[in-house]
Structures are given as C-alpha cells and as structure tokens.
Amino acid sequence: MLASEAARTFEAMKEDLMKSFPGQYALVCGQRLVGVFKHVDDAMGACSRLFDQDGLPPGTPILISEIALQVSVRVFATPFRRVAPAAGLP
C-alpha cells in the first residue's frame, strides 16, 4: 500500500468531506477513511492509538489532511515500532 493511494482516496472524497467537515482533519489509510477530527493533534493521536492497538499494521502508510480547498496541513507517515537497542548499546 502506498501513501499515494491514501492521497487518491482523500481527493476522491474531498468534495463530500468539505460539505460536512470543512476545516477539520481526515485520517486516511489506503482506501479507508479512518475518521475526521477537529484538530490535527487529535488525528495524530488516533493514528498512534490505532497503531499501538494493532489496528494499523506496521509500515502501513497513512495520510492526515486538512479538509479545505487550499490545504495547509498534510501529513504522510509510515509508522513502525521502535526497536529497543541491544544490551550495552546507547
């Protein structure tokens, strides 16, 4: 799954989202709208919780985008779990 797939999905639903949620933030994963949030921080937190609860597999690209004609905030991310350093390494 590519981040561009999430961007295409968002663009395909943007007109409908603009009618109900202007100025809010959409969280998109692949071809799925995960949710709409009032603040970008809320969308990021929801993404983090989904990832922590195995709702998003590691390496799944996500998009958080402002719902606006002229988008000023758009975040592409591919979450992975941090690997703990081996014993004795900083």
N, C-alpha and C positions, 0 to 999 in steps of 0.2 A: 504494500500500500504506500502510495507516495503522497507527500504534502500537497502536491498539485491536485490530487483527487479531492482533498478536503476543500481546496480553493474553488474548484469547479462546482462542487456541491453547494458551497456557500453562495456563489454567484447565481446558481440556478434558483435558489430560494430567497435571494436578497429582496426582490420586489415584494414578496408576501411578508417577509420579516419587517420590512420598512413600514408596512401598514399597521402592524400591531406593536412593534418594539423599537421604534426609532430612537437612536442614541444609546441603546443598550448593547450588550456584547454576546455574540453567539459562540458557542463551543462546538466545533465540528470535528468528527473523527471519521475519515473516509467518506462514505456516502450517508452518514448518520448525523443528524443534529442532536447533540447530546443535551443541550439546554441553552437557555437565554438568561442572562444575568444583568442586573442593573449596573454593576461595577466590574471593571476588568479584573480587579483583585478577587472578586467572587468567582469569576470564571476560572481563574488560575487555581484557586483553592479547590474548586470542584474537580478540576482535572487531576490535581495532586491526590485528592481523596480517592477518585476512581482508580488511579494507578496503584495507590497503596493497597486498595481492596481487591486488586486483580481484575477490575472492571475494564482496564485497558492493558493489553499485553505489552511488555517491554518492547520498545522500538516502534510502536505504533505512532505515526505522525499525527499531530493534532493541529488545529487552527483555532485561534481565538481572534475574532474580528469585530470591530465596531460595526454596528448596523447603521449605516449612513450613506448618503450619496457620495460624499467625499470622505473616505475612510482615513482617519488619522492614527488609528491604533490597529495593528495587525500583527499577531504573534504566531510564528510557526515554531513548533517544538517537536522533538522526538525523545520522549522520556525513557531513561534507562535507570536501572538500580545501580547505586554506587557499590563498588566492590571494596570490601574492607582491606586495608593494606596487610600484607603478610607480616607475621610477627617479626619485630626487630626493624621494620622499615617505618619511616616517618609518615 
